Amino acid sequence: MATLVIFAACYALAITRKVKLAYVGIISAFLLVVILLPTNVMTPQAVLNSVRWDVLGIYWGFMMLSIVFATSGVPKHLAKHVLHRTKNEGRALLALCGITAFLSCFLENVGVVLIMAPIALEAARRTKSSPITYLISIAICANIVTTVTMIADPPALILASESGMSFMNFFWFQGRIGLGIISIFAALAGLGTLYLVHFRKMQKKVHIEEEKIKMDYLPTGLFIGGVTALALNSYIGIGPGWIGLIVGAVALILGHRTLRKMVAEFDWNSFLFIFGIFIVIGAVGAAGILGDFANVIGGLGLNNPVITLVLLVWISVALSSFIDNVPYTVLMIPVCTSLAGTMGAQYMFPFLYGMLIGTGIGGNITPVGATANVFACGLLEKRGYKVKLKEYMKISVPPTIVAVLVGYILLQLLWM
Protein backbone atom coordinates (compact mmCIF):
# COMPACT_ATOMS: atom_id res chain seq x y z
CA MET A 1 0.00 0.00 0.00
CA ALA A 2 2.81 2.42 0.89
CA THR A 3 4.49 1.69 -2.46
CA LEU A 4 1.31 2.58 -4.35
CA VAL A 5 0.85 5.81 -2.35
CA ILE A 6 4.42 6.96 -3.02
CA PHE A 7 4.11 6.02 -6.68
CA ALA A 8 0.83 7.94 -7.05
CA ALA A 9 2.24 10.95 -5.18
CA CYS A 10 5.34 10.91 -7.41
CA TYR A 11 3.29 11.07 -10.59
CA ALA A 12 0.83 13.60 -9.19
CA LEU A 13 3.68 15.95 -8.31
CA ALA A 14 5.35 15.37 -11.69
CA ILE A 15 2.12 16.28 -13.48
CA THR A 16 1.46 19.44 -11.48
CA ARG A 17 5.12 20.56 -11.62
CA LYS A 18 4.61 22.36 -8.31
CA VAL A 19 7.85 20.80 -7.03
CA LYS A 20 11.13 20.49 -8.94
CA LEU A 21 11.13 17.24 -10.90
CA ALA A 22 14.58 16.33 -9.59
CA TYR A 23 13.31 16.42 -5.99
CA VAL A 24 10.24 14.37 -6.93
CA GLY A 25 12.24 11.62 -8.62
CA ILE A 26 15.09 11.35 -6.11
CA ILE A 27 12.96 11.53 -2.94
CA SER A 28 10.38 9.05 -4.30
CA ALA A 29 13.15 6.62 -5.27
CA PHE A 30 14.80 6.97 -1.84
CA LEU A 31 11.54 6.30 0.03
CA LEU A 32 10.71 3.23 -2.06
CA VAL A 33 14.20 1.78 -1.61
CA VAL A 34 13.99 2.32 2.17
CA ILE A 35 10.59 0.58 2.28
CA LEU A 36 11.30 -2.34 -0.07
CA LEU A 37 14.91 -3.28 0.74
CA PRO A 38 14.10 -4.74 4.19
CA THR A 39 11.27 -6.82 2.67
CA ASN A 40 13.57 -8.35 0.00
CA VAL A 41 11.12 -7.24 -2.71
CA MET A 42 14.14 -5.35 -4.10
CA THR A 43 17.82 -6.04 -3.52
CA PRO A 44 20.65 -3.48 -3.78
CA GLN A 45 21.66 -5.12 -7.06
CA ALA A 46 18.09 -4.81 -8.38
CA VAL A 47 18.12 -1.10 -7.52
CA LEU A 48 21.30 -0.57 -9.53
CA ASN A 49 19.99 -2.70 -12.41
CA SER A 50 16.77 -0.65 -12.58
CA VAL A 51 18.76 2.42 -13.62
CA ARG A 52 19.34 2.56 -17.39
CA TRP A 53 22.92 3.84 -17.38
CA ASP A 54 23.16 3.90 -21.19
CA VAL A 55 20.22 6.31 -21.32
CA LEU A 56 21.83 8.65 -18.80
CA GLY A 57 25.19 8.52 -20.60
CA ILE A 58 23.73 9.37 -24.00
CA TYR A 59 21.41 12.02 -22.56
CA TRP A 60 24.26 13.82 -20.77
CA GLY A 61 26.68 13.58 -23.69
CA PHE A 62 24.38 14.73 -26.46
CA MET A 63 22.89 17.49 -24.31
CA MET A 64 26.42 18.84 -23.81
CA LEU A 65 26.94 18.55 -27.56
CA SER A 66 23.71 20.53 -28.14
CA ILE A 67 25.01 23.38 -25.99
CA VAL A 68 28.37 23.67 -27.75
CA PHE A 69 26.82 23.12 -31.22
CA ALA A 70 24.31 25.93 -30.61
CA THR A 71 27.13 28.44 -30.21
CA SER A 72 29.21 27.15 -33.15
CA GLY A 73 27.52 29.43 -35.70
CA VAL A 74 26.75 26.53 -38.07
CA PRO A 75 22.98 26.22 -37.42
CA LYS A 76 22.58 30.01 -37.48
CA HIS A 77 24.43 30.20 -40.81
CA LEU A 78 22.26 27.42 -42.27
CA ALA A 79 19.01 29.09 -41.23
CA LYS A 80 20.10 32.56 -42.39
CA HIS A 81 21.17 31.13 -45.75
CA VAL A 82 17.79 29.43 -46.22
CA LEU A 83 15.91 32.61 -45.28
CA HIS A 84 17.99 34.65 -47.72
CA ARG A 85 16.96 32.32 -50.55
CA THR A 86 13.30 32.03 -49.50
CA LYS A 87 11.39 35.23 -50.27
CA ASN A 88 7.87 34.15 -49.29
CA GLU A 89 7.03 34.32 -45.56
CA GLY A 90 5.07 31.05 -45.46
CA ARG A 91 7.77 29.11 -47.28
CA ALA A 92 10.45 30.72 -45.14
CA LEU A 93 8.69 29.58 -41.97
CA LEU A 94 8.26 26.10 -43.45
CA ALA A 95 12.00 26.02 -44.17
CA LEU A 96 12.80 27.08 -40.57
CA CYS A 97 10.48 24.36 -39.27
CA GLY A 98 12.14 21.80 -41.54
CA ILE A 99 15.60 22.74 -40.24
CA THR A 100 14.27 22.58 -36.67
CA ALA A 101 12.82 19.11 -37.26
CA PHE A 102 16.05 17.82 -38.82
CA LEU A 103 18.25 19.09 -35.98
CA SER A 104 15.81 17.75 -33.37
CA CYS A 105 16.24 14.24 -34.78
CA PHE A 106 19.74 14.26 -33.27
CA LEU A 107 19.87 17.04 -30.66
CA GLU A 108 17.89 17.83 -27.51
CA ASN A 109 14.75 19.64 -28.68
CA VAL A 110 14.88 22.49 -26.16
CA GLY A 111 18.43 23.17 -27.32
CA VAL A 112 17.22 23.27 -30.93
CA VAL A 113 14.46 25.74 -30.02
CA LEU A 114 17.15 27.82 -28.32
CA ILE A 115 19.14 27.79 -31.59
CA MET A 116 16.21 28.60 -33.87
CA ALA A 117 14.20 31.06 -31.75
CA PRO A 118 16.35 34.17 -32.41
CA ILE A 119 16.26 33.49 -36.17
CA ALA A 120 12.47 33.01 -36.13
CA LEU A 121 12.00 36.20 -34.09
CA GLU A 122 14.15 38.13 -36.55
CA ALA A 123 12.08 36.84 -39.49
CA ALA A 124 8.86 37.82 -37.69
CA ARG A 125 10.27 41.31 -37.03
CA ARG A 126 11.28 41.78 -40.67
CA THR A 127 7.79 40.82 -41.90
CA LYS A 128 6.05 42.75 -39.08
CA SER A 129 4.16 39.59 -38.17
CA SER A 130 3.22 38.25 -34.75
CA PRO A 131 6.01 35.97 -33.49
CA ILE A 132 3.46 33.65 -31.88
CA THR A 133 2.93 31.55 -35.02
CA TYR A 134 6.69 31.46 -35.61
CA LEU A 135 7.80 30.24 -32.16
CA ILE A 136 4.92 27.86 -31.54
CA SER A 137 5.49 26.27 -34.96
CA ILE A 138 9.21 25.93 -34.19
CA ALA A 139 8.44 24.21 -30.86
CA ILE A 140 5.90 21.87 -32.48
CA CYS A 141 8.43 20.82 -35.13
CA ALA A 142 11.10 20.22 -32.49
CA ASN A 143 8.73 17.74 -30.80
CA ILE A 144 7.14 16.13 -33.85
CA VAL A 145 10.30 14.11 -34.62
CA THR A 146 10.83 12.68 -31.13
CA THR A 147 10.65 9.09 -32.38
CA VAL A 148 12.65 9.41 -35.62
CA THR A 149 15.99 8.36 -34.06
CA MET A 150 17.16 6.71 -30.89
CA ILE A 151 18.66 9.99 -29.62
CA ALA A 152 15.85 12.37 -30.62
CA ASP A 153 14.27 12.42 -27.14
CA PRO A 154 14.66 10.61 -23.79
CA PRO A 155 11.59 8.36 -24.35
CA ALA A 156 13.15 7.02 -27.56
CA LEU A 157 16.39 6.38 -25.67
CA ILE A 158 14.49 4.62 -22.92
CA LEU A 159 12.67 2.40 -25.43
CA ALA A 160 15.96 1.49 -27.11
CA SER A 161 17.54 0.65 -23.77
CA GLU A 162 14.62 -1.43 -22.51
CA SER A 163 14.10 -3.36 -25.75
CA GLY A 164 17.73 -3.74 -26.82
CA MET A 165 17.22 -1.80 -30.06
CA SER A 166 20.26 -0.25 -31.74
CA PHE A 167 20.43 3.06 -33.57
CA MET A 168 19.80 1.41 -36.96
CA ASN A 169 16.95 -0.72 -35.58
CA PHE A 170 14.86 2.44 -35.52
CA PHE A 171 14.85 2.37 -39.33
CA TRP A 172 14.75 -1.35 -40.15
CA PHE A 173 13.81 -3.94 -37.56
CA GLN A 174 12.75 -7.58 -37.68
CA GLY A 175 12.60 -7.44 -41.49
CA ARG A 176 10.18 -4.50 -41.52
CA ILE A 177 10.21 -0.72 -41.75
CA GLY A 178 11.02 0.56 -38.28
CA LEU A 179 9.65 3.23 -35.97
CA GLY A 180 12.02 5.88 -37.34
CA ILE A 181 10.80 5.61 -40.94
CA ILE A 182 7.18 5.56 -39.80
CA SER A 183 7.89 8.68 -37.72
CA ILE A 184 9.48 10.47 -40.69
CA PHE A 185 6.27 10.07 -42.69
CA ALA A 186 4.25 11.21 -39.65
CA ALA A 187 6.47 14.28 -39.23
CA LEU A 188 6.24 15.16 -42.93
CA ALA A 189 2.45 14.91 -42.70
CA GLY A 190 2.51 17.25 -39.69
CA LEU A 191 4.75 19.76 -41.49
CA GLY A 192 2.51 19.62 -44.56
CA THR A 193 -0.53 20.28 -42.37
CA LEU A 194 1.16 23.29 -40.77
CA TYR A 195 1.84 24.69 -44.23
CA LEU A 196 -1.66 24.07 -45.61
CA VAL A 197 -3.52 25.31 -42.54
CA HIS A 198 -1.30 28.23 -41.49
CA PHE A 199 1.78 29.03 -43.58
CA ARG A 200 0.15 29.04 -47.02
CA LYS A 201 -1.80 32.19 -46.11
CA MET A 202 1.38 34.06 -45.11
CA GLN A 203 2.34 35.83 -48.33
CA LYS A 204 4.52 38.69 -47.07
CA LYS A 205 8.01 39.03 -48.51
CA VAL A 206 10.98 38.05 -46.39
CA HIS A 207 14.30 39.75 -47.00
CA ILE A 208 17.23 38.96 -44.77
CA GLU A 209 20.67 39.99 -45.91
CA GLU A 210 23.46 37.42 -46.05
CA GLU A 211 25.97 38.05 -43.29
CA LYS A 212 29.32 36.65 -42.37
CA ILE A 213 28.95 34.43 -39.33
CA LYS A 214 32.00 33.15 -37.52
CA MET A 215 31.73 29.38 -37.52
CA ASP A 216 33.46 26.62 -35.60
CA TYR A 217 33.18 23.33 -37.47
CA LEU A 218 34.58 21.13 -34.68
CA PRO A 219 31.19 20.72 -32.91
CA THR A 220 29.69 19.74 -36.28
CA GLY A 221 32.42 17.12 -36.69
CA LEU A 222 31.71 15.84 -33.18
CA PHE A 223 27.99 15.74 -33.98
CA ILE A 224 28.56 13.66 -37.13
CA GLY A 225 31.09 11.44 -35.38
CA GLY A 226 28.83 10.83 -32.38
CA VAL A 227 25.80 9.90 -34.49
CA THR A 228 27.95 7.64 -36.69
CA ALA A 229 29.42 5.91 -33.63
CA LEU A 230 25.93 5.23 -32.28
CA ALA A 231 24.86 3.82 -35.63
CA LEU A 232 27.90 1.51 -35.72
CA ASN A 233 28.26 0.77 -32.01
CA SER A 234 27.59 -2.94 -32.47
CA TYR A 235 30.56 -3.09 -34.87
CA ILE A 236 33.02 -0.91 -32.95
CA GLY A 237 32.37 -2.66 -29.65
CA ILE A 238 31.64 0.46 -27.57
CA GLY A 239 28.35 0.64 -25.66
CA PRO A 240 25.98 3.53 -26.42
CA GLY A 241 26.34 4.92 -22.89
CA TRP A 242 30.11 5.12 -23.28
CA ILE A 243 29.70 6.82 -26.65
CA GLY A 244 27.51 9.42 -24.96
CA LEU A 245 30.10 9.99 -22.23
CA ILE A 246 32.90 10.36 -24.78
CA VAL A 247 30.83 12.82 -26.86
CA GLY A 248 30.04 14.82 -23.72
CA ALA A 249 33.66 14.87 -22.58
CA VAL A 250 34.87 16.07 -25.99
CA ALA A 251 32.11 18.70 -26.03
CA LEU A 252 33.35 19.99 -22.67
CA ILE A 253 36.88 20.23 -24.08
CA LEU A 254 35.63 22.11 -27.16
CA GLY A 255 33.65 24.47 -24.99
CA HIS A 256 36.26 24.84 -22.26
CA ARG A 257 36.09 28.64 -22.42
CA THR A 258 32.44 28.55 -21.41
CA LEU A 259 32.68 25.48 -19.18
CA ARG A 260 30.76 27.02 -16.28
CA LYS A 261 27.98 28.15 -18.60
CA MET A 262 27.72 24.66 -20.13
CA VAL A 263 27.47 23.00 -16.74
CA ALA A 264 24.91 25.60 -15.60
CA GLU A 265 22.79 25.28 -18.76
CA PHE A 266 22.63 21.49 -18.61
CA ASP A 267 19.16 20.27 -17.63
CA TRP A 268 20.13 18.70 -14.31
CA ASN A 269 16.50 18.83 -13.19
CA SER A 270 15.35 16.41 -15.90
CA PHE A 271 18.52 14.30 -15.66
CA LEU A 272 18.09 13.63 -11.93
CA PHE A 273 14.37 13.05 -12.36
CA ILE A 274 15.03 10.40 -15.02
CA PHE A 275 17.58 8.76 -12.71
CA GLY A 276 15.06 8.64 -9.84
CA ILE A 277 12.09 7.57 -11.95
CA PHE A 278 13.99 4.52 -13.21
CA ILE A 279 14.27 3.33 -9.61
CA VAL A 280 10.62 4.20 -8.91
CA ILE A 281 9.41 2.14 -11.87
CA GLY A 282 11.72 -0.72 -10.91
CA ALA A 283 10.25 -0.69 -7.41
CA VAL A 284 6.58 -0.63 -8.43
CA GLY A 285 7.31 -3.31 -11.02
CA ALA A 286 8.86 -5.52 -8.37
CA ALA A 287 5.82 -4.91 -6.16
CA GLY A 288 3.47 -6.10 -8.94
CA ILE A 289 1.65 -2.79 -9.43
CA LEU A 290 2.55 -2.48 -13.11
CA GLY A 291 1.09 -5.90 -13.83
CA ASP A 292 -2.22 -4.82 -12.27
CA PHE A 293 -2.21 -1.65 -14.38
CA ALA A 294 -1.58 -3.68 -17.54
CA ASN A 295 -4.54 -5.91 -16.71
CA VAL A 296 -6.79 -2.84 -16.43
CA ILE A 297 -5.75 -1.58 -19.88
CA GLY A 298 -6.02 -5.09 -21.27
CA GLY A 299 -9.60 -5.20 -20.00
CA LEU A 300 -10.38 -1.95 -21.81
CA GLY A 301 -9.11 -3.47 -25.05
CA LEU A 302 -11.27 -6.57 -24.55
CA ASN A 303 -8.18 -8.66 -25.35
CA ASN A 304 -8.35 -7.41 -28.95
CA PRO A 305 -4.87 -6.27 -30.12
CA VAL A 306 -6.26 -3.87 -32.75
CA ILE A 307 -8.47 -2.08 -30.22
CA THR A 308 -5.66 -2.14 -27.66
CA LEU A 309 -3.30 -0.43 -30.13
CA VAL A 310 -5.89 2.29 -30.79
CA LEU A 311 -6.30 2.84 -27.05
CA LEU A 312 -2.56 2.94 -26.41
CA VAL A 313 -1.98 5.53 -29.14
CA TRP A 314 -4.80 7.92 -28.32
CA ILE A 315 -4.70 7.54 -24.53
CA SER A 316 -1.00 8.40 -24.82
CA VAL A 317 -1.84 11.48 -26.90
CA ALA A 318 -4.43 12.63 -24.36
CA LEU A 319 -2.28 12.05 -21.27
CA SER A 320 0.88 13.49 -22.82
CA SER A 321 -0.95 16.77 -23.34
CA PHE A 322 -0.30 17.46 -19.65
CA ILE A 323 1.96 14.67 -18.36
CA ASP A 324 5.73 14.69 -18.83
CA ASN A 325 6.55 12.04 -21.44
CA VAL A 326 9.56 10.59 -19.59
CA PRO A 327 7.77 9.14 -16.54
CA TYR A 328 4.85 8.11 -18.74
CA THR A 329 7.16 6.21 -21.10
CA VAL A 330 9.00 4.48 -18.27
CA LEU A 331 5.65 3.49 -16.77
CA MET A 332 4.10 2.26 -20.02
CA ILE A 333 6.96 0.17 -21.45
CA PRO A 334 6.46 -2.71 -18.99
CA VAL A 335 2.68 -2.27 -19.35
CA CYS A 336 2.91 -2.69 -23.15
CA THR A 337 5.20 -5.68 -22.71
CA SER A 338 2.76 -7.26 -20.27
CA LEU A 339 -0.17 -6.68 -22.63
CA ALA A 340 1.75 -8.36 -25.44
CA GLY A 341 2.44 -11.27 -23.12
CA THR A 342 -1.30 -11.92 -22.82
CA MET A 343 -2.21 -11.31 -26.49
CA GLY A 344 0.86 -12.57 -28.33
CA ALA A 345 4.57 -11.70 -28.36
CA GLN A 346 4.28 -10.42 -31.94
CA TYR A 347 2.33 -7.42 -30.64
CA MET A 348 5.01 -6.16 -28.26
CA PHE A 349 6.72 -3.76 -30.66
CA PRO A 350 3.50 -2.45 -32.27
CA PHE A 351 2.22 -1.64 -28.77
CA LEU A 352 5.52 0.00 -27.79
CA TYR A 353 5.71 1.97 -31.03
CA GLY A 354 2.09 3.11 -30.78
CA MET A 355 2.53 4.26 -27.21
CA LEU A 356 5.72 6.13 -28.07
CA ILE A 357 4.23 7.84 -31.13
CA GLY A 358 1.27 8.94 -29.03
CA THR A 359 3.27 10.30 -26.15
CA GLY A 360 6.09 11.75 -28.28
CA ILE A 361 3.92 13.76 -30.67
CA GLY A 362 0.91 14.17 -28.39
CA GLY A 363 2.79 16.50 -26.06
CA ASN A 364 2.45 19.17 -28.75
CA ILE A 365 -1.26 19.71 -28.14
CA THR A 366 -0.92 22.01 -25.10
CA PRO A 367 1.69 24.56 -24.02
CA VAL A 368 2.64 22.38 -21.02
CA GLY A 369 2.78 19.06 -22.85
CA ALA A 370 6.49 19.32 -23.67
CA THR A 371 9.42 21.33 -22.31
CA ALA A 372 10.09 22.90 -25.73
CA ASN A 373 6.53 24.29 -25.75
CA VAL A 374 6.96 25.77 -22.28
CA PHE A 375 10.26 27.33 -23.35
CA ALA A 376 8.78 28.85 -26.54
CA CYS A 377 5.80 30.32 -24.70
CA GLY A 378 8.17 31.70 -22.06
CA LEU A 379 10.19 33.50 -24.74
CA LEU A 380 6.99 35.02 -26.13
CA GLU A 381 5.81 36.16 -22.69
CA LYS A 382 9.16 37.87 -22.07
CA ARG A 383 8.47 39.92 -25.19
CA GLY A 384 4.96 40.87 -24.11
CA TYR A 385 3.00 38.22 -26.05
CA LYS A 386 0.70 36.23 -23.80
CA VAL A 387 -0.21 32.92 -25.46
CA LYS A 388 -3.81 31.91 -24.82
CA LEU A 389 -4.62 28.19 -24.78
CA LYS A 390 -7.17 28.56 -27.59
CA GLU A 391 -4.66 30.45 -29.74
CA TYR A 392 -1.96 27.86 -29.06
CA MET A 393 -4.20 24.87 -29.83
CA LYS A 394 -5.43 26.47 -33.05
CA ILE A 395 -1.86 26.07 -34.30
CA SER A 396 -0.91 22.83 -32.53
CA VAL A 397 -3.90 20.51 -32.84
CA PRO A 398 -4.16 20.01 -36.67
CA PRO A 399 -0.50 18.96 -37.28
CA THR A 400 -0.42 16.87 -34.10
CA ILE A 401 -3.58 14.89 -34.89
CA VAL A 402 -2.57 14.37 -38.54
CA ALA A 403 0.97 13.26 -37.60
CA VAL A 404 -0.27 10.77 -34.99
CA LEU A 405 -2.97 9.48 -37.34
CA VAL A 406 -0.45 8.87 -40.15
CA GLY A 407 1.91 7.12 -37.72
CA TYR A 408 -0.93 4.97 -36.38
CA ILE A 409 -2.17 3.97 -39.86
CA LEU A 410 1.34 2.99 -41.01
CA LEU A 411 1.86 1.05 -37.80
CA GLN A 412 -1.42 -0.76 -38.31
CA LEU A 413 -0.58 -1.63 -41.92
CA LEU A 414 3.06 -2.63 -41.40
CA TRP A 415 3.14 -4.23 -37.94
CA MET A 416 -0.30 -5.61 -37.05
SULQUI-V977142 format. One record per helix or strand of 2 or more residues. SS is the DSSP state (H for helix, E for strand). FROM is the first residue (numbers start at 0). TO is the last residue. Records with the same first field share a line. If there is no record, write none. Layout:
SS=FROM-TO, FROM-TO
//
This chain:
H=1-15, 20-36, 43-49, 52-69, 73-84, 88-103, 108-126, 130-142, 153-162, 167-169, 178-196, 198-200, 217-230, 232-235, 239-253, 255-264, 267-285, 288-299, 304-319, 324-342, 344-361, 370-381, 388-414
E=171-172, 175-176
//
